[in-house]
Amino acid sequence: MTSIIYFALAVAITAILTAITCRRQLARKKPPSYGALLVGAFSASAIVVIFSLFYFAGASVDSLDFWTNPTTAGVRGYLHEWALTGLVCVVPAAFVVTKFQRKIKQ
């Protein structure tokens, strides 16, 4: 159940951040680019990973023991989580960017 909530939160934040980025580009009289896709997807995934770190590990994230403990995922594990969550978030970001690009062409 927590994985469904995790990915639902990631998709929701991705859609919001990508829409904000596309609106900002439209306000500057530029068409939304696929850079907005990457910004929305990977910044949203970073927010979700940091949120999940503090939610599940609590204040122990601030200690050096948490990152060097061999029983936890460590830095490499959380970087992998960030990258894989970012790849999942690319799909909803692509839908948002495509919507804004079609809105300009009409």
Residue frames relative to the residue before (quaternion, step in Angstrom):
aa qw qx qy qz dx dy dz
M 1.0000 0.0000 0.0000 0.0000 0.00 0.00 0.00
T 0.6565 0.5147 -0.3296 0.4422 3.59 0.98 -0.75
S 0.6219 0.5333 -0.3637 0.4434 3.60 1.06 -0.57
I 0.6191 0.5264 -0.3480 0.4675 3.60 1.07 -0.65
I 0.6527 0.4963 -0.3073 0.4830 3.57 0.97 -0.85
Y 0.6189 0.5610 -0.3301 0.4396 3.58 1.03 -0.85
F 0.7402 0.4067 -0.2350 0.4812 3.58 0.76 -1.02
A 0.6008 0.5374 -0.3673 0.4640 3.61 1.10 -0.53
L 0.6429 0.5045 -0.3110 0.4852 3.56 1.03 -0.79
A 0.6457 0.5235 -0.3168 0.4567 3.57 0.99 -0.82
V 0.6689 0.4926 -0.2982 0.4701 3.59 0.93 -0.87
A 0.6589 0.5111 -0.3152 0.4530 3.59 0.94 -0.84
I 0.6794 0.4696 -0.2958 0.4800 3.58 0.87 -0.88
T 0.6112 0.5510 -0.3458 0.4508 3.59 1.07 -0.69
A 0.6666 0.4983 -0.3069 0.4617 3.58 0.88 -0.92
I 0.6659 0.5042 -0.3079 0.4556 3.58 0.93 -0.84
L 0.7069 0.4620 -0.2770 0.4584 3.60 0.80 -0.97
T 0.6444 0.5075 -0.3270 0.4693 3.59 1.03 -0.70
A 0.6405 0.5128 -0.3254 0.4700 3.59 1.00 -0.76
I 0.6361 0.5146 -0.3285 0.4718 3.59 1.00 -0.77
T 0.6605 0.5031 -0.3069 0.4652 3.58 0.95 -0.85
C 0.6624 0.4969 -0.3084 0.4682 3.60 0.96 -0.82
R 0.6487 0.5047 -0.3201 0.4711 3.61 0.97 -0.79
R 0.6286 0.5281 -0.3361 0.4615 3.57 1.05 -0.69
Q 0.6561 0.4902 -0.3131 0.4808 3.58 1.00 -0.76
L 0.6376 0.5127 -0.3313 0.4700 3.59 1.03 -0.70
A 0.6373 0.5272 -0.3295 0.4554 3.60 1.02 -0.71
R 0.6942 0.4359 -0.2611 0.5099 3.57 1.17 -0.54
K 0.4933 -0.6950 0.3902 0.3483 3.56 1.34 0.31
K 0.5284 0.5781 -0.4331 0.4462 3.57 1.08 0.78
P 0.4753 -0.6547 0.4855 0.3313 3.59 -1.02 0.62
P 0.5550 -0.5970 0.4457 0.3700 3.60 -1.09 0.59
S 0.2011 -0.7988 0.5605 0.0854 3.55 -0.79 1.02
Y 0.6331 -0.5238 0.4020 0.4041 3.52 -1.30 0.07
G 0.4805 0.6220 -0.4481 0.4260 3.58 1.25 0.03
A 0.6001 0.5451 -0.3470 0.4715 3.57 1.14 -0.62
L 0.5877 0.5689 -0.3505 0.4563 3.55 1.13 -0.65
L 0.7066 0.4570 -0.2620 0.4724 3.56 0.83 -0.98
V 0.6353 0.5243 -0.3295 0.4616 3.58 1.00 -0.79
G 0.6847 0.4876 -0.2888 0.4583 3.58 0.85 -0.92
A 0.6955 0.4930 -0.2859 0.4375 3.57 0.87 -0.95
F 0.7800 0.3750 -0.2164 0.4519 3.57 0.65 -1.03
S 0.6160 0.4970 -0.3768 0.4812 3.62 1.10 -0.38
A 0.6301 0.5128 -0.3379 0.4753 3.60 1.04 -0.67
S 0.6620 0.4913 -0.3218 0.4656 3.58 0.94 -0.77
A 0.6137 0.5317 -0.3528 0.4651 3.61 1.07 -0.62
I 0.6419 0.5161 -0.3210 0.4676 3.59 0.98 -0.81
V 0.6820 0.4890 -0.2931 0.4581 3.58 0.89 -0.91
V 0.6542 0.5031 -0.3211 0.4645 3.61 0.95 -0.79
I 0.6544 0.4909 -0.3186 0.4788 3.60 0.94 -0.81
F 0.6304 0.5243 -0.3293 0.4682 3.59 1.00 -0.79
S 0.6873 0.4759 -0.2934 0.4637 3.59 0.87 -0.89
L 0.5918 0.5624 -0.3645 0.4478 3.58 1.09 -0.64
F 0.7293 0.4184 -0.2466 0.4819 3.57 0.77 -0.99
Y 0.6225 0.5417 -0.3516 0.4420 3.60 1.09 -0.58
F 0.7736 0.3673 -0.1952 0.4781 3.58 0.80 -0.96
A 0.7681 0.3486 -0.2001 0.4985 3.62 0.99 -0.71
G 0.3519 -0.7691 0.4735 0.2460 3.58 1.19 -0.40
A 0.8143 -0.2688 0.2033 0.4725 3.52 -1.19 -0.64
S 0.5325 0.6394 -0.4174 0.3652 3.60 1.18 -0.21
V 0.4815 0.6643 -0.4359 0.3700 3.60 1.26 -0.18
D 0.6510 0.5458 -0.3097 0.4271 3.56 1.11 -0.65
S 0.6499 0.5329 -0.3286 0.4308 3.60 1.15 -0.32
L 0.5666 -0.5983 0.4547 0.3380 3.53 -1.20 0.55
D 0.5917 0.5909 -0.3614 0.4125 3.58 1.11 -0.62
F 0.6125 0.5538 -0.3540 0.4391 3.60 1.04 -0.67
W 0.7351 0.4371 -0.2375 0.4606 3.59 0.88 -0.90
T 0.7358 0.3930 -0.2350 0.4989 3.61 1.15 -0.51
N 0.4770 0.6687 -0.4387 0.3645 3.60 1.27 -0.09
P 0.4026 -0.7463 0.4704 0.2444 3.63 -0.67 1.00
T 0.6200 0.5520 -0.3611 0.4249 3.64 1.18 -0.26
T 0.6660 0.4478 -0.3115 0.5089 3.63 1.23 -0.23
A 0.6818 -0.5118 0.3397 0.3973 3.56 -1.28 0.26
G 0.3096 -0.7749 0.4988 0.2342 3.58 1.07 -0.64
V 0.7594 -0.3780 0.2744 0.4529 3.52 -1.34 -0.09
R 0.6622 0.5197 -0.3140 0.4391 3.58 0.85 -0.92
G 0.6581 0.5210 -0.3090 0.4472 3.59 0.94 -0.83
Y 0.7061 0.4461 -0.2733 0.4773 3.57 0.94 -0.83
L 0.5946 0.5242 -0.3704 0.4842 3.59 1.15 -0.41
H 0.6236 0.5146 -0.3329 0.4852 3.58 1.08 -0.68
E 0.6367 0.5241 -0.3240 0.4635 3.57 0.99 -0.81
W 0.6486 0.5152 -0.3134 0.4644 3.58 0.99 -0.85
A 0.6775 0.4912 -0.3002 0.4578 3.58 0.90 -0.90
L 0.6894 0.4729 -0.2943 0.4630 3.60 0.88 -0.86
T 0.6312 0.5027 -0.3344 0.4869 3.58 1.05 -0.68
G 0.6263 0.5339 -0.3315 0.4613 3.59 1.05 -0.71
L 0.6519 0.5045 -0.3180 0.4684 3.57 1.01 -0.74
V 0.6318 0.5067 -0.3307 0.4844 3.58 1.08 -0.66
C 0.6915 0.4957 -0.2750 0.4478 3.58 1.02 -0.81
V 0.5059 0.6592 -0.4258 0.3580 3.61 1.21 -0.24
V 0.6330 0.5637 -0.3392 0.4080 3.60 1.00 -0.77
P 0.7100 0.4099 -0.3022 0.4864 3.67 0.72 -0.83
A 0.6097 0.5418 -0.3583 0.4543 3.58 1.10 -0.59
A 0.6272 0.5301 -0.3354 0.4617 3.59 1.04 -0.70
F 0.6350 0.5191 -0.3321 0.4659 3.59 1.02 -0.73
V 0.6610 0.5048 -0.3114 0.4596 3.60 0.95 -0.84
V 0.6665 0.4930 -0.3064 0.4678 3.60 0.89 -0.90
T 0.6452 0.5167 -0.3201 0.4630 3.59 0.97 -0.81
K 0.6226 0.5377 -0.3341 0.4601 3.60 1.04 -0.77
F 0.6949 0.4578 -0.2828 0.4770 3.58 0.89 -0.91
Q 0.6315 0.5183 -0.3462 0.4612 3.61 1.03 -0.62
R 0.6540 0.4915 -0.3139 0.4819 3.59 1.02 -0.69
K 0.6080 0.5567 -0.3530 0.4424 3.57 1.09 -0.67
I 0.6474 0.5130 -0.3216 0.4629 3.60 1.04 -0.69
K 0.6778 0.5120 -0.2952 0.4373 3.59 0.95 -0.88
Q 0.6471 0.5336 -0.3349 0.4294 3.62 1.12 -0.44
